[in-house]
């Protein structure tokens, strides 16, 4: 066993470390709002198509027997569609946009659905071969249940139509830029611990950041 002097030194060192941790956490809390607002300002300045960013954050009242812990919800955005656009928005989702990758994927889905409709066996063979090449082993499921999604050209065409409708608002190149700039904003927010977000913006809160500033309201949830 150590002497009392060693023990006293340990207590002193621990107390010092504890104070340093608390000071560092306070600095993080103090800088959180500044960082969030700076990141939002950068996004809105570089992306005039985005009207606002928004999210909810709260501690659930129940969680199926698991511990109820504070969480920041998905970060979302609302687009400027037109001067008289006053549609409601959801705190839980962003306005839809379609990038050039979305359009390419929708067209690829149509090609797959067309092959499946015309020659199911050929589609299954092609899929399982690509699966094995990618993962190094045979497809583990039942082949009779294997199908593309969507599996009909009618649904695949509806998906293409929806993508093209969204691109009519903002061309694919513009949507690519919007998506990239928004991702950069979300990457910054991902650096911030939840307890810092709670300290700054509160619990059971909805947060909106637009060109007029920050709006924080109580958020009612289940």
N, CA and C atoms as a LAMMPS dump frame, in Angstrom:
ITEM: TIMESTEP
0
ITEM: NUMBER OF ATOMS
666
ITEM: BOX BOUNDS ff ff ff
-5.0000000000000000e+02 5.0000000000000000e+02
-5.0000000000000000e+02 5.0000000000000000e+02
-5.0000000000000000e+02 5.0000000000000000e+02
ITEM: ATOMS id mol type element x y z
1 1 1 N 0.853 -1.195 0
2 1 2 C 0 0 0
3 1 3 C 0.889 1.245 0
4 2 1 N 0.466 2.325 -0.709
5 2 2 C 1.235 3.556 -0.745
6 2 3 C 1.058 4.361 0.514
7 3 1 N 1.933 5.311 0.688
8 3 2 C 1.838 6.184 1.857
9 3 3 C 0.77 7.235 1.636
10 4 1 N 0.44 7.931 2.745
11 4 2 C -0.598 8.959 2.667
12 4 3 C -0.229 10.072 1.692
13 5 1 N 1.108 10.353 1.595
14 5 2 C 1.549 11.416 0.676
15 5 3 C 1.202 11.06 -0.768
16 6 1 N 1.445 9.784 -1.161
17 6 2 C 1.098 9.337 -2.51
18 6 3 C -0.399 9.448 -2.747
19 7 1 N -1.174 9.061 -1.745
20 7 2 C -2.634 9.117 -1.871
21 7 3 C -3.093 10.557 -2.035
22 8 1 N -2.516 11.456 -1.227
23 8 2 C -2.884 12.875 -1.325
24 8 3 C -2.519 13.443 -2.691
25 9 1 N -1.379 13.005 -3.226
26 9 2 C -0.974 13.457 -4.556
27 9 3 C -1.953 12.965 -5.624
28 10 1 N -2.435 11.723 -5.47
29 10 2 C -3.405 11.189 -6.419
30 10 3 C -4.706 12 -6.387
31 11 1 N -5.162 12.321 -5.172
32 11 2 C -6.379 13.118 -5.037
33 11 3 C -6.186 14.485 -5.677
34 12 1 N -5.042 15.088 -5.448
35 12 2 C -4.761 16.415 -6.011
36 12 3 C -4.732 16.363 -7.538
37 13 1 N -4.068 15.317 -8.077
38 13 2 C -3.968 15.184 -9.539
39 13 3 C -5.345 14.927 -10.151
40 14 1 N -6.129 14.082 -9.498
41 14 2 C -7.468 13.782 -10.012
42 14 3 C -8.343 15.021 -9.986
43 15 1 N -8.27 15.783 -8.904
44 15 2 C -9.038 17.024 -8.805
45 15 3 C -8.651 18.002 -9.911
46 16 1 N -7.35 18.064 -10.193
47 16 2 C -6.862 18.945 -11.255
48 16 3 C -7.387 18.5 -12.618
49 17 1 N -7.315 17.182 -12.882
50 17 2 C -7.805 16.651 -14.152
51 17 3 C -9.305 16.888 -14.304
52 18 1 N -10.029 16.708 -13.214
53 18 2 C -11.476 16.918 -13.242
54 18 3 C -11.803 18.364 -13.605
55 19 1 N -11.065 19.3 -13.038
56 19 2 C -11.28 20.714 -13.339
57 19 3 C -10.942 21.022 -14.793
58 20 1 N -9.879 20.378 -15.316
59 20 2 C -9.493 20.602 -16.706
60 20 3 C -10.559 20.055 -17.664
61 21 1 N -11.108 18.878 -17.323
62 21 2 C -12.162 18.297 -18.158
63 21 3 C -13.393 19.203 -18.173
64 22 1 N -13.805 19.683 -16.994
65 22 2 C -14.973 20.56 -16.914
66 22 3 C -14.746 21.846 -17.7
67 23 1 N -13.518 22.388 -17.617
68 23 2 C -13.209 23.613 -18.347
69 23 3 C -13.253 23.372 -19.848
70 24 1 N -12.731 22.204 -20.285
71 24 2 C -12.749 21.882 -21.71
72 24 3 C -14.18 21.693 -22.213
73 25 1 N -14.997 21.03 -21.404
74 25 2 C -16.402 20.843 -21.787
75 25 3 C -17.12 22.174 -21.879
76 26 1 N -16.847 23.079 -20.962
77 26 2 C -17.484 24.389 -21.006
78 26 3 C -17.053 25.157 -22.25
79 27 1 N -15.776 25.045 -22.618
80 27 2 C -15.321 25.702 -23.848
81 27 3 C -16.033 25.13 -25.062
82 28 1 N -16.249 23.807 -25.06
83 28 2 C -16.962 23.179 -26.165
84 28 3 C -18.404 23.67 -26.222
85 29 1 N -19.071 23.749 -25.045
86 29 2 C -20.428 24.269 -25.016
87 29 3 C -20.459 25.7 -25.547
88 30 1 N -19.499 26.502 -25.11
89 30 2 C -19.479 27.912 -25.512
90 30 3 C -19.274 28.069 -27.02
91 31 1 N -18.531 27.152 -27.629
92 31 2 C -18.217 27.268 -29.049
93 31 3 C -19.234 26.572 -29.949
94 32 1 N -20.095 25.736 -29.36
95 32 2 C -21.02 24.951 -30.179
96 32 3 C -21.95 25.829 -30.999
97 33 1 N -22.644 26.78 -30.357
98 33 2 C -23.593 27.599 -31.097
99 33 3 C -22.882 28.423 -32.162
100 34 1 N -21.713 28.95 -31.832
101 34 2 C -20.958 29.722 -32.816
102 34 3 C -20.604 28.869 -34.025
103 35 1 N -20.164 27.632 -33.776
104 35 2 C -19.793 26.745 -34.873
105 35 3 C -21.009 26.371 -35.716
106 36 1 N -22.117 26.023 -35.064
107 36 2 C -23.326 25.646 -35.806
108 36 3 C -23.807 26.807 -36.672
109 37 1 N -23.862 28 -36.093
110 37 2 C -24.347 29.15 -36.851
111 37 3 C -23.384 29.504 -37.984
112 38 1 N -22.085 29.354 -37.747
113 38 2 C -21.116 29.636 -38.806
114 38 3 C -21.261 28.638 -39.949
115 39 1 N -21.444 27.363 -39.605
116 39 2 C -21.617 26.335 -40.638
117 39 3 C -22.907 26.561 -41.412
118 40 1 N -23.984 26.921 -40.696
119 40 2 C -25.256 27.196 -41.366
120 40 3 C -25.139 28.422 -42.266
121 41 1 N -24.461 29.455 -41.779
122 41 2 C -24.269 30.649 -42.592
123 41 3 C -23.497 30.348 -43.854
124 42 1 N -22.485 29.517 -43.728
125 42 2 C -21.688 29.129 -44.897
126 42 3 C -22.556 28.368 -45.896
127 43 1 N -23.396 27.466 -45.387
128 43 2 C -24.285 26.704 -46.26
129 43 3 C -25.27 27.616 -46.981
130 44 1 N -25.93 28.502 -46.237
131 44 2 C -26.954 29.358 -46.833
132 44 3 C -26.348 30.368 -47.804
133 45 1 N -25.139 30.829 -47.51
134 45 2 C -24.478 31.764 -48.416
135 45 3 C -24.089 31.093 -49.729
136 46 1 N -23.652 29.846 -49.647
137 46 2 C -23.175 29.146 -50.839
138 46 3 C -24.282 28.406 -51.573
139 47 1 N -25.452 28.296 -50.933
140 47 2 C -26.538 27.505 -51.511
141 47 3 C -27.835 28.309 -51.428
142 48 1 N -28.049 29.271 -52.336
143 48 2 C -29.238 30.122 -52.257
144 48 3 C -30.54 29.359 -52.441
145 49 1 N -30.462 28.125 -52.937
146 49 2 C -31.678 27.33 -53.135
147 49 3 C -32.257 26.833 -51.816
148 50 1 N -31.444 26.772 -50.756
149 50 2 C -31.916 26.289 -49.457
150 50 3 C -32.47 27.45 -48.647
151 51 1 N -33.706 27.307 -48.202
152 51 2 C -34.358 28.343 -47.395
153 51 3 C -33.95 28.246 -45.933
154 52 1 N -33.844 27.004 -45.424
155 52 2 C -33.532 26.82 -44.008
156 52 3 C -33.038 25.405 -43.772
157 53 1 N -32.373 25.214 -42.636
158 53 2 C -32.081 23.882 -42.125
159 53 3 C -32.84 23.717 -40.818
160 54 1 N -33.195 22.483 -40.488
161 54 2 C -33.994 22.268 -39.284
162 54 3 C -33.825 20.842 -38.783
163 55 1 N -34.091 20.671 -37.497
164 55 2 C -34.044 19.349 -36.888
165 55 3 C -34.747 19.402 -35.539
166 56 1 N -34.998 18.228 -34.986
167 56 2 C -35.538 18.124 -33.628
168 56 3 C -34.52 17.368 -32.777
169 57 1 N -34.547 17.646 -31.484
170 57 2 C -33.679 16.928 -30.549
171 57 3 C -34.42 16.778 -29.232
172 58 1 N -34.386 15.553 -28.701
173 58 2 C -35.135 15.315 -27.469
174 58 3 C -34.751 13.976 -26.851
175 59 1 N -35.164 13.817 -25.607
176 59 2 C -35.07 12.539 -24.914
177 59 3 C -36.432 11.865 -24.993
178 60 1 N -36.534 10.674 -25.585
179 60 2 C -37.85 10.025 -25.687
180 60 3 C -38.423 9.719 -24.304
181 61 1 N -39.743 9.72 -24.236
182 61 2 C -40.413 9.433 -22.964
183 61 3 C -40.402 7.936 -22.658
184 62 1 N -40.33 7.11 -23.692
185 62 2 C -40.201 5.662 -23.485
186 62 3 C -39.45 5.08 -24.681
187 63 1 N -38.835 3.915 -24.461
188 63 2 C -38.014 3.321 -25.51
189 63 3 C -38.052 1.798 -25.427
190 64 1 N -39.266 1.255 -25.325
191 64 2 C -39.464 -0.199 -25.314
192 64 3 C -38.597 -0.908 -24.282
193 65 1 N -38.473 -0.304 -23.106
194 65 2 C -37.727 -0.931 -22.025
195 65 3 C -36.262 -0.554 -21.974
196 66 1 N -35.728 0.002 -23.08
197 66 2 C -34.338 0.453 -23.078
198 66 3 C -34.239 1.831 -22.442
199 67 1 N -33.016 2.21 -22.119
200 67 2 C -32.812 3.521 -21.497
201 67 3 C -33.197 4.632 -22.476
202 68 1 N -33.845 5.665 -21.962
203 68 2 C -34.225 6.825 -22.77
204 68 3 C -33.073 7.823 -22.741
205 69 1 N -32.431 8.013 -23.879
206 69 2 C -31.277 8.901 -23.945
207 69 3 C -31.523 10.019 -24.955
208 70 1 N -30.95 11.17 -24.673
209 70 2 C -31.097 12.335 -25.545
210 70 3 C -30.471 12.041 -26.907
211 71 1 N -31.123 12.556 -27.957
212 71 2 C -30.629 12.316 -29.305
213 71 3 C -30.979 13.494 -30.202
214 72 1 N -30.053 13.833 -31.084
215 72 2 C -30.309 14.843 -32.106
216 72 3 C -30.817 14.116 -33.343
217 73 1 N -31.984 14.529 -33.82
218 73 2 C -32.574 13.875 -34.976
219 73 3 C -31.854 14.203 -36.271
220 74 1 N -32.373 13.654 -37.352
221 74 2 C -31.77 13.88 -38.662
222 74 3 C -31.803 15.368 -39.019
223 75 1 N -30.685 15.871 -39.506
224 75 2 C -30.61 17.254 -39.961
225 75 3 C -31.257 17.333 -41.339
226 76 1 N -32.154 18.286 -41.537
227 76 2 C -32.936 18.372 -42.766
228 76 3 C -32.869 19.789 -43.35
229 77 1 N -33.344 19.931 -44.58
230 77 2 C -33.378 21.257 -45.198
231 77 3 C -34.684 21.461 -45.953
232 78 1 N -35.054 22.734 -46.121
233 78 2 C -36.212 23.117 -46.919
234 78 3 C -35.728 23.986 -48.065
235 79 1 N -36.199 23.652 -49.27
236 79 2 C -35.786 24.376 -50.459
237 79 3 C -36.721 25.549 -50.753
238 80 1 N -36.188 26.533 -51.423
239 80 2 C -37.007 27.617 -51.958
240 80 3 C -37.533 27.138 -53.305
241 81 1 N -38.819 26.861 -53.358
242 81 2 C -39.413 26.365 -54.599
243 81 3 C -39.896 27.507 -55.48
244 82 1 N -40.604 28.46 -54.872
245 82 2 C -41.103 29.614 -55.613
246 82 3 C -41.366 30.726 -54.62
247 83 1 N -41.609 31.926 -55.117
248 83 2 C -41.798 33.074 -54.232
249 83 3 C -43.016 32.918 -53.343
250 84 1 N -44.066 32.249 -53.848
251 84 2 C -45.295 32.112 -53.058
252 84 3 C -45.423 30.718 -52.442
253 85 1 N -44.337 29.994 -52.349
254 85 2 C -44.372 28.653 -51.77
255 85 3 C -44.514 28.739 -50.262
256 86 1 N -45.648 28.275 -49.754
257 86 2 C -45.868 28.294 -48.31
258 86 3 C -46.257 26.911 -47.8
259 87 1 N -45.811 25.866 -48.506
260 87 2 C -46.144 24.51 -48.1
261 87 3 C -45.557 24.199 -46.726
262 88 1 N -46.291 23.386 -45.977
263 88 2 C -45.768 22.936 -44.688
264 88 3 C -44.538 22.056 -44.919
265 89 1 N -43.695 21.986 -43.932
266 89 2 C -42.542 21.105 -44.036
267 89 3 C -42.52 20.208 -42.814
268 90 1 N -41.791 19.131 -42.933
269 90 2 C -41.657 18.185 -41.834
270 90 3 C -40.31 18.38 -41.16
271 91 1 N -40.322 18.358 -39.834
272 91 2 C -39.062 18.426 -39.106
273 91 3 C -38.253 17.145 -39.274
274 92 1 N -38.886 16.112 -39.839
275 92 2 C -38.227 14.816 -39.9
276 92 3 C -37.694 14.464 -41.279
277 93 1 N -37.823 15.355 -42.246
278 93 2 C -37.305 15.039 -43.573
279 93 3 C -36.972 16.309 -44.339
280 94 1 N -36.091 16.157 -45.306
281 94 2 C -35.729 17.257 -46.185
282 94 3 C -36.653 17.283 -47.388
283 95 1 N -36.745 18.442 -48.038
284 95 2 C -37.406 18.491 -49.332
285 95 3 C -36.665 17.566 -50.287
286 96 1 N -37.4 16.866 -51.137
287 96 2 C -36.713 15.938 -52.043
288 96 3 C -35.972 16.668 -53.148
289 97 1 N -34.786 16.204 -53.433
290 97 2 C -34.049 16.624 -54.617
291 97 3 C -33.531 15.367 -55.293
292 98 1 N -33.251 15.472 -56.551
293 98 2 C -32.692 14.345 -57.277
294 98 3 C -31.409 14.786 -57.956
295 99 1 N -30.359 14.046 -57.692
296 99 2 C -29.069 14.336 -58.284
297 99 3 C -28.899 13.525 -59.567
298 100 1 N -27.817 13.768 -60.267
299 100 2 C -27.536 12.996 -61.478
300 100 3 C -27.38 11.521 -61.146
301 101 1 N -26.883 11.206 -59.953
302 101 2 C -26.752 9.815 -59.529
303 101 3 C -28.135 9.187 -59.337
304 102 1 N -29.099 9.934 -58.788
305 102 2 C -30.461 9.416 -58.643
306 102 3 C -31.075 9.083 -59.992
307 103 1 N -30.864 9.959 -60.967
308 103 2 C -31.423 9.721 -62.294
309 103 3 C -30.766 8.505 -62.94
310 104 1 N -29.45 8.383 -62.797
311 104 2 C -28.758 7.218 -63.347
312 104 3 C -29.273 5.94 -62.698
313 105 1 N -29.444 5.95 -61.371
314 105 2 C -29.91 4.761 -60.658
315 105 3 C -31.333 4.402 -61.075
316 106 1 N -32.197 5.408 -61.247
317 106 2 C -33.58 5.143 -61.649
318 106 3 C -33.628 4.513 -63.036
319 107 1 N -32.769 4.974 -63.939
320 107 2 C -32.726 4.398 -65.28
321 107 3 C -32.148 2.987 -65.255
322 108 1 N -31.151 2.755 -64.393
323 108 2 C -30.613 1.399 -64.233
324 108 3 C -31.686 0.461 -63.691
325 109 1 N -32.498 0.968 -62.758
326 109 2 C -33.589 0.157 -62.205
327 109 3 C -34.586 -0.225 -63.296
328 110 1 N -34.847 0.708 -64.201
329 110 2 C -35.777 0.413 -65.309
330 110 3 C -35.2 -0.689 -66.187
331 111 1 N -33.909 -0.609 -66.494
332 111 2 C -33.262 -1.633 -67.317
333 111 3 C -33.357 -2.998 -66.647
334 112 1 N -33.123 -3.041 -65.331
335 112 2 C -33.209 -4.305 -64.605
336 112 3 C -34.628 -4.85 -64.61
337 113 1 N -35.619 -3.969 -64.402
338 113 2 C -37.019 -4.412 -64.4
339 113 3 C -37.433 -4.925 -65.767
340 114 1 N -36.963 -4.265 -66.818
341 114 2 C -37.304 -4.705 -68.175
342 114 3 C -36.735 -6.089 -68.462
343 115 1 N -35.492 -6.335 -68.034
344 115 2 C -34.898 -7.661 -68.222
345 115 3 C -35.647 -8.704 -67.407
346 116 1 N -36.02 -8.347 -66.169
347 116 2 C -36.745 -9.296 -65.309
348 116 3 C -38.085 -9.668 -65.927
349 117 1 N -38.783 -8.682 -66.5
350 117 2 C -40.084 -8.96 -67.125
351 117 3 C -39.938 -9.823 -68.378
352 118 1 N -38.869 -9.608 -69.137
353 118 2 C -38.714 -10.326 -70.405
354 118 3 C -38.025 -11.682 -70.233
355 119 1 N -37.111 -11.778 -69.269
356 119 2 C -36.358 -13.019 -69.085
357 119 3 C -35.893 -13.107 -67.631
358 120 1 N -36.767 -13.612 -66.777
359 120 2 C -36.484 -13.675 -65.352
360 120 3 C -35.203 -14.453 -65.061
361 121 1 N -35.024 -15.6 -65.732
362 121 2 C -33.844 -16.434 -65.469
363 121 3 C -32.557 -15.683 -65.795
364 122 1 N -32.564 -14.921 -66.878
365 122 2 C -31.366 -14.17 -67.265
366 122 3 C -31.036 -13.12 -66.212
367 123 1 N -32.075 -12.458 -65.676
368 123 2 C -31.818 -11.446 -64.639
369 123 3 C -31.254 -12.105 -63.379
370 124 1 N -31.862 -13.232 -62.96
371 124 2 C -31.399 -13.926 -61.756
372 124 3 C -29.953 -14.391 -61.93
373 125 1 N -29.628 -14.939 -63.088
374 125 2 C -28.262 -15.397 -63.34
375 125 3 C -27.273 -14.237 -63.262
376 126 1 N -27.618 -13.133 -63.897
377 126 2 C -26.737 -11.968 -63.866
378 126 3 C -26.552 -11.439 -62.455
379 127 1 N -27.644 -11.378 -61.686
380 127 2 C -27.561 -10.86 -60.322
381 127 3 C -26.681 -11.754 -59.454
382 128 1 N -26.895 -13.06 -59.508
383 128 2 C -26.144 -13.965 -58.64
384 128 3 C -24.661 -13.988 -59.026
385 129 1 N -24.355 -13.833 -60.312
386 129 2 C -22.953 -13.779 -60.716
387 129 3 C -22.269 -12.522 -60.182
388 130 1 N -22.974 -11.394 -60.28
389 130 2 C -22.406 -10.153 -59.739
390 130 3 C -22.265 -10.237 -58.222
391 131 1 N -23.228 -10.875 -57.568
392 131 2 C -23.179 -11.053 -56.111
393 131 3 C -21.932 -11.854 -55.719
394 132 1 N -21.668 -12.948 -56.421
395 132 2 C -20.521 -13.793 -56.098
396 132 3 C -19.214 -13.063 -56.37
397 133 1 N -19.155 -12.327 -57.496
398 133 2 C -17.938 -11.578 -57.823
399 133 3 C -17.631 -10.529 -56.758
400 134 1 N -18.674 -9.909 -56.228
401 134 2 C -18.489 -8.829 -55.261
402 134 3 C -18.169 -9.352 -53.87
403 135 1 N -18.883 -10.4 -53.432
404 135 2 C -18.774 -10.862 -52.045
405 135 3 C -17.991 -12.168 -51.891
406 136 1 N -17.743 -12.843 -52.985
407 136 2 C -16.904 -14.031 -52.908
408 136 3 C -17.607 -15.31 -52.517
409 137 1 N -18.935 -15.29 -52.456
410 137 2 C -19.663 -16.531 -52.153
411 137 3 C -21.025 -16.495 -52.834
412 138 1 N -21.656 -17.648 -52.888
413 138 2 C -22.931 -17.769 -53.579
414 138 3 C -24.028 -16.971 -52.865
415 139 1 N -25.018 -16.543 -53.626
416 139 2 C -26.175 -15.869 -53.029
417 139 3 C -26.867 -16.832 -52.06
418 140 1 N -27.092 -16.424 -50.786
419 140 2 C -27.572 -17.368 -49.774
420 140 3 C -29.09 -17.563 -49.74
421 141 1 N -29.835 -16.719 -50.423
422 141 2 C -31.294 -16.791 -50.33
423 141 3 C -31.913 -17.755 -51.329
424 142 1 N -33.233 -17.796 -51.313
425 142 2 C -33.984 -18.628 -52.241
426 142 3 C -34.088 -17.921 -53.584
427 143 1 N -33.613 -18.546 -54.636
428 143 2 C -33.588 -17.893 -55.945
429 143 3 C -34.984 -17.618 -56.473
430 144 1 N -35.955 -18.452 -56.091
431 144 2 C -37.318 -18.23 -56.587
432 144 3 C -37.935 -16.951 -56.02
433 145 1 N -37.378 -16.452 -54.916
434 145 2 C -37.882 -15.213 -54.32
435 145 3 C -37.069 -13.986 -54.735
436 146 1 N -36.025 -14.207 -55.534
437 146 2 C -35.137 -13.114 -55.906
438 146 3 C -35.736 -12.296 -57.035
439 147 1 N -35.785 -10.979 -56.852
440 147 2 C -36.295 -10.096 -57.895
441 147 3 C -35.718 -8.702 -57.686
442 148 1 N -35.655 -7.89 -58.724
443 148 2 C -35.17 -6.513 -58.558
444 148 3 C -36.237 -5.653 -57.901
445 149 1 N -35.815 -4.499 -57.408
446 149 2 C -36.787 -3.536 -56.885
447 149 3 C -36.529 -2.192 -57.542
448 150 1 N -37.548 -1.68 -58.271
449 150 2 C -38.848 -2.296 -58.548
450 150 3 C -38.712 -3.438 -59.553
451 151 1 N -39.704 -4.313 -59.542
452 151 2 C -39.65 -5.467 -60.44
453 151 3 C -40.534 -5.298 -61.662
454 152 1 N -41.22 -4.165 -61.777
455 152 2 C -42.047 -3.895 -62.95
456 152 3 C -41.581 -2.61 -63.619
457 153 1 N -41.638 -2.587 -64.941
458 153 2 C -41.241 -1.38 -65.669
459 153 3 C -42.2 -0.233 -65.386
460 154 1 N -43.457 -0.564 -65.052
461 154 2 C -44.422 0.501 -64.747
462 154 3 C -43.985 1.284 -63.512
463 155 1 N -43.598 0.572 -62.443
464 155 2 C -43.151 1.248 -61.233
465 155 3 C -41.813 1.93 -61.469
466 156 1 N -40.942 1.282 -62.22
467 156 2 C -39.644 1.884 -62.509
468 156 3 C -39.811 3.187 -63.284
469 157 1 N -40.768 3.224 -64.206
470 157 2 C -41.009 4.452 -64.961
471 157 3 C -41.583 5.539 -64.065
472 158 1 N -42.445 5.156 -63.119
473 158 2 C -42.981 6.148 -62.176
474 158 3 C -41.849 6.756 -61.35
475 159 1 N -40.887 5.93 -60.979
476 159 2 C -39.738 6.452 -60.224
477 159 3 C -38.916 7.418 -61.067
478 160 1 N -38.721 7.091 -62.339
479 160 2 C -38.007 8.005 -63.233
480 160 3 C -38.765 9.311 -63.36
481 161 1 N -40.094 9.217 -63.5
482 161 2 C -40.917 10.422 -63.632
483 161 3 C -40.782 11.315 -62.401
484 162 1 N -40.735 10.701 -61.214
485 162 2 C -40.616 11.479 -59.978
486 162 3 C -39.246 12.162 -59.904
487 163 1 N -38.206 11.446 -60.297
488 163 2 C -36.869 12.039 -60.309
489 163 3 C -36.828 13.214 -61.288
490 164 1 N -37.379 13.028 -62.469
491 164 2 C -37.369 14.086 -63.474
492 164 3 C -38.229 15.281 -63.032
493 165 1 N -39.298 15.007 -62.277
494 165 2 C -40.117 16.089 -61.736
495 165 3 C -39.302 16.934 -60.765
496 166 1 N -38.535 16.271 -59.916
497 166 2 C -37.7 17.002 -58.969
498 166 3 C -36.59 17.768 -59.684
499 167 1 N -36.04 17.168 -60.748
500 167 2 C -34.998 17.84 -61.511
501 167 3 C -35.564 19.054 -62.247
502 168 1 N -36.885 19.032 -62.512
503 168 2 C -37.499 20.196 -63.144
504 168 3 C -37.412 21.42 -62.232
505 169 1 N -37.425 21.184 -60.903
506 169 2 C -37.25 22.292 -59.967
507 169 3 C -35.814 22.768 -59.993
508 170 1 N -34.912 21.824 -59.833
509 170 2 C -33.479 22.134 -59.838
510 170 3 C -32.77 21.084 -60.68
511 171 1 N -32.092 21.505 -61.756
512 171 2 C -31.407 20.54 -62.623
513 171 3 C -30.433 19.675 -61.824
514 172 1 N -30.106 18.52 -62.411
515 172 2 C -29.29 17.551 -61.684
516 172 3 C -27.973 18.15 -61.214
517 173 1 N -27.329 18.965 -62.041
518 173 2 C -26.068 19.568 -61.625
519 173 3 C -26.224 20.47 -60.416
520 174 1 N -27.333 21.23 -60.375
521 174 2 C -27.616 22.092 -59.228
522 174 3 C -27.907 21.234 -57.995
523 175 1 N -28.677 20.173 -58.186
524 175 2 C -28.979 19.277 -57.067
525 175 3 C -27.718 18.628 -56.521
526 176 1 N -26.782 18.298 -57.414
527 176 2 C -25.507 17.743 -56.956
528 176 3 C -24.804 18.733 -56.026
529 177 1 N -24.809 20.008 -56.407
530 177 2 C -24.156 21.037 -55.586
531 177 3 C -24.89 21.205 -54.26
532 178 1 N -26.218 21.234 -54.297
533 178 2 C -27.003 21.353 -53.059
534 178 3 C -26.671 20.195 -52.115
535 179 1 N -26.678 18.977 -52.659
536 179 2 C -26.41 17.791 -51.836
537 179 3 C -25.003 17.837 -51.253
538 180 1 N -24.021 18.255 -52.044
539 180 2 C -22.641 18.3 -51.563
540 180 3 C -22.475 19.349 -50.469
541 181 1 N -23.059 20.533 -50.667
542 181 2 C -22.945 21.596 -49.663
543 181 3 C -23.663 21.218 -48.376
544 182 1 N -24.818 20.576 -48.51
545 182 2 C -25.561 20.163 -47.32
546 182 3 C -24.806 19.072 -46.566
547 183 1 N -24.196 18.152 -47.287
548 183 2 C -23.403 17.11 -46.636
549 183 3 C -22.257 17.738 -45.845
550 184 1 N -21.616 18.76 -46.403
551 184 2 C -20.526 19.427 -45.697
552 184 3 C -21.028 20.039 -44.396
553 185 1 N -22.224 20.608 -44.42
554 185 2 C -22.829 21.163 -43.201
555 185 3 C -23.081 20.061 -42.175
556 186 1 N -23.657 18.956 -42.617
557 186 2 C -23.944 17.851 -41.702
558 186 3 C -22.661 17.256 -41.13
559 187 1 N -21.595 17.223 -41.936
560 187 2 C -20.321 16.7 -41.448
561 187 3 C -19.797 17.54 -40.282
562 188 1 N -20.003 18.857 -40.353
563 188 2 C -19.579 19.723 -39.249
564 188 3 C -20.395 19.412 -37.998
565 189 1 N -21.712 19.306 -38.157
566 189 2 C -22.558 19.035 -36.99
567 189 3 C -22.262 17.678 -36.379
568 190 1 N -21.797 16.731 -37.194
569 190 2 C -21.489 15.404 -36.661
570 190 3 C -20.294 15.434 -35.71
571 191 1 N -19.514 16.502 -35.742
572 191 2 C -18.374 16.634 -34.837
573 191 3 C -18.801 17.015 -33.418
574 192 1 N -20.027 17.504 -33.284
575 192 2 C -20.473 18.071 -32.006
576 192 3 C -21.168 16.998 -31.172
577 193 1 N -20.717 16.744 -29.955
578 193 2 C -21.374 15.742 -29.103
579 193 3 C -22.818 16.145 -28.78
580 194 1 N -23.653 15.135 -28.57
581 194 2 C -25.057 15.403 -28.27
582 194 3 C -25.23 16.263 -27.029
583 195 1 N -24.379 16.067 -26.007
584 195 2 C -24.568 16.848 -24.787
585 195 3 C -24.299 18.333 -25.034
586 196 1 N -23.414 18.636 -25.99
587 196 2 C -23.192 20.037 -26.338
588 196 3 C -24.412 20.611 -27.05
589 197 1 N -24.997 19.817 -27.958
590 197 2 C -26.206 20.276 -28.658
591 197 3 C -27.352 20.483 -27.673
592 198 1 N -27.455 19.593 -26.694
593 198 2 C -28.498 19.744 -25.684
594 198 3 C -28.262 20.987 -24.847
595 199 1 N -27.025 21.234 -24.486
596 199 2 C -26.701 22.399 -23.667
597 199 3 C -27.061 23.7 -24.379
598 200 1 N -26.843 23.746 -25.69
599 200 2 C -27.058 24.982 -26.444
600 200 3 C -28.508 25.139 -26.882
601 201 1 N -29.091 24.07 -27.447
602 201 2 C -30.408 24.197 -28.064
603 201 3 C -31.543 23.596 -27.232
604 202 1 N -31.198 22.853 -26.164
605 202 2 C -32.22 22.365 -25.257
606 202 3 C -32.722 20.972 -25.572
607 203 1 N -33.524 20.452 -24.646
608 203 2 C -34.178 19.159 -24.817
609 203 3 C -35.617 19.408 -25.266
610 204 1 N -36.208 18.394 -25.947
611 204 2 C -37.576 18.516 -26.459
612 204 3 C -37.715 19.807 -27.273
613 205 1 N -36.802 19.988 -28.211
614 205 2 C -36.718 21.259 -28.94
615 205 3 C -36.714 21.024 -30.443
616 206 1 N -37.313 21.954 -31.167
617 206 2 C -37.165 22.026 -32.614
618 206 3 C -36.301 23.238 -32.926
619 207 1 N -35.4 23.066 -33.877
620 207 2 C -34.432 24.115 -34.21
621 207 3 C -34.55 24.428 -35.701
622 208 1 N -34.699 25.71 -36.006
623 208 2 C -34.725 26.178 -37.389
624 208 3 C -33.655 27.254 -37.527
625 209 1 N -32.818 27.129 -38.54
626 209 2 C -31.832 28.167 -38.839
627 209 3 C -32.063 28.635 -40.269
628 210 1 N -32.373 29.916 -40.412
629 210 2 C -32.545 30.494 -41.736
630 210 3 C -31.762 31.799 -41.81
631 211 1 N -32.013 32.575 -42.833
632 211 2 C -31.238 33.796 -43.024
633 211 3 C -31.621 34.899 -42.038
634 212 1 N -32.665 34.671 -41.264
635 212 2 C -33.053 35.622 -40.218
636 212 3 C -32.476 35.271 -38.859
637 213 1 N -31.872 34.085 -38.747
638 213 2 C -31.294 33.695 -37.469
639 213 3 C -31.733 32.309 -37.046
640 214 1 N -31.732 32.079 -35.73
641 214 2 C -32.04 30.771 -35.147
642 214 3 C -33.364 30.856 -34.404
643 215 1 N -34.245 29.889 -34.662
644 215 2 C -35.527 29.803 -33.95
645 215 3 C -35.569 28.469 -33.199
646 216 1 N -35.799 28.526 -31.907
647 216 2 C -35.885 27.326 -31.085
648 216 3 C -37.252 27.313 -30.402
649 217 1 N -38.001 26.225 -30.614
650 217 2 C -39.333 26.082 -30.015
651 217 3 C -39.432 24.737 -29.324
652 218 1 N -40.418 24.632 -28.459
653 218 2 C -40.685 23.355 -27.82
654 218 3 C -41.196 22.375 -28.864
655 219 1 N -40.728 21.146 -28.802
656 219 2 C -41.157 20.123 -29.755
657 219 3 C -41.97 19.07 -29.024
658 220 1 N -43.204 18.871 -29.445
659 220 2 C -44.066 17.868 -28.861
660 220 3 C -43.897 16.565 -29.617
661 221 1 N -43.719 15.481 -28.903
662 221 2 C -43.488 14.187 -29.525
663 221 3 C -44.045 13.112 -28.634
664 222 1 N -44.102 11.893 -29.161
665 222 2 C -44.62 10.756 -28.399
666 222 3 C -43.637 10.349 -27.313
